Amino acid sequence: MVNRRTGAISFELSLATEDPTTFEVIKRGWKKKDRCAVCRWELFESIEDATHGTGYTNGREWLCSECYDKFWERPDFISGSYSDLT
């Protein structure tokens, strides 16, 4: 979903039926390559390698699965490994 006025992205598909003048469904809209916000690993749609097309997003920034597991699911990853930094 894309807000026609602001360009904001949402994954809530019901917005298109609730307010079609504001929101537009972009089918197969992810054609570009993005990078993980932490490690800069390339994310893109791929039939051959599904791991490159798997990640987590807030609608603007992406995290690859590995960084998500390390930094979001395990918030103590840095402090446990490098306690002198925190």
C-alpha positions in Angstrom: 0.0 0.0 0.0 1.2 3.5 -0.8 -0.3 6.7 0.5 -0.8 8.8 -2.7 -0.1 12.1 -0.9 2.8 11.3 1.3 4.4 8.2 -0.3 4.2 6.4 3.0 4.1 2.6 2.8 1.9 0.2 4.7 1.2 -3.5 4.6 -2.4 -3.1 5.8 -4.3 -4.0 2.6 -7.7 -3.0 4.0 -6.7 0.6 3.6 -7.3 0.4 -0.1 -11.0 -0.5 0.4 -11.5 1.9 3.3 -10.0 4.9 1.6 -9.2 4.2 -2.1 -8.6 7.9 -2.9 -5.7 8.1 -0.5 -4.2 4.6 -0.7 -3.2 2.6 -3.7 -2.3 -1.1 -3.9 1.0 -1.7 -5.7 1.0 -5.3 -6.9 4.4 -6.8 -7.1 5.7 -3.3 -6.3 9.1 -4.3 -4.9 11.3 -4.3 -7.9 14.4 -2.6 -6.6 17.2 -3.8 -4.4 17.4 -2.6 -0.8 20.1 -3.1 1.8 19.9 -4.2 5.4 20.2 -1.1 7.6 22.7 -2.8 9.9 25.1 -4.9 7.7 24.2 -3.5 4.3 23.5 -7.0 2.9 21.5 -6.8 -0.4 17.8 -7.7 -0.3 15.9 -8.3 -3.5 13.3 -10.5 -5.0 14.8 -13.8 -6.2 13.3 -17.1 -7.2 16.7 -18.9 -7.0 17.7 -17.6 -3.6 14.7 -16.8 -1.3 17.0 -15.6 1.5 17.8 -12.5 -0.4 14.0 -11.7 -0.5 13.4 -12.4 3.2 13.7 -9.5 5.7 11.9 -7.3 8.1 10.8 -3.7 7.5 9.1 -0.8 9.1 8.0 0.4 5.6 11.2 2.3 4.9 14.3 0.5 6.4 15.0 -3.2 6.1 16.8 -5.7 8.3 18.0 -9.0 6.9 17.0 -12.1 8.8 20.4 -12.6 10.4 20.6 -9.0 11.8 17.0 -9.3 13.0 17.8 -12.5 14.9 20.9 -10.9 16.4 19.8 -7.4 17.3 16.0 -7.5 17.6 15.2 -11.0 18.9 18.3 -10.9 21.2 18.7 -7.3 22.4 21.6 -8.5 24.7 23.7 -9.6 21.7 26.1 -6.7 22.0 26.1 -6.2 25.7 26.6 -9.9 26.4 29.5 -10.2 23.9 31.0 -6.8 24.5 30.1 -5.8 28.0 32.9 -3.2 28.1 31.0 -1.2 25.4 27.8 -0.7 27.4 
